[in-house]
Amino acid sequence: MCMEEENFMENRILAETERLILRRYTESDLTDLFEYLSNPKVVEFEPYKPMSLEEVKDNLKWRISTDEMIAVELKSNHKMIGNVYLGKREFDSLEIGFVFNETYWKQGYGKESCEKLIEEAFGRGIHRIYAECDPDNQNSWGLLEKLGFVREAYLKENVYFWKDNENRPIWKDTFIYSKLNDKK
């Protein structure tokens, strides 16, 4: 690998775990990203529908342009298997979210990647990390609880992403979880 390629690799890698590389998105992630963003089961609880290849191309441009989306790549074969979202919020807080390729569910990759990113965020002085999730998405809130997040709220019919055939909102409930930095 030439020096320029090494610098590029170093600049895009944010953190590593035993099995994962946590990094910025690149154009070469298109196929892997399409693989999971086009899967109805994967995006069932997301505020978007399964995406076409063209929609994923546009979405990837946004992911490359932001620091808030973190690609999760397997060290073993360099396949990008999902992402963690860490959005900056007021009062030294972050919002966390995650979406993974269904093939890699229930193998600890979500927990491993989130633990590392949470540890690093708290090490930089972040005070609080929170997440919002659909109460029907047990996999999501189950992972949050394994990560030590505490359920703070259950909001009833507070949000909608879709409308029915008569243009009426389809209201959804929301769980809110948080984890405070106890290492300050």
Number of C-alpha atoms within 10 A of each C-alpha: 5 6 8 9 10 10 10 10 13 12 11 16 15 15 16 18 15 9 12 21 23 25 23 21 26 14 11 10 18 18 14 15 23 21 20 22 25 18 16 14 12 19 19 12 16 14 9 12 16 18 18 12 16 10 13 20 18 11 17 19 14 13 20 17 13 12 15 17 21 26 29 28 24 18 15 9 7 11 15 25 24 26 25 21 19 23 16 15 12 7 9 13 21 22 17 22 18 20 21 21 21 15 11 12 15 11 9 10 20 23 16 16 26 23 16 14 22 20 13 14 18 19 13 10 13 19 18 20 23 22 22 21 19 17 17 13 12 11 11 19 22 11 17 25 14 11 16 13 19 17 17 12 12 16 15 11 11 10 13 13 12 15 11 8 7 6 8 10 13 12 13 16 16 18 18 18 22 21 19 16 16 8 9 9
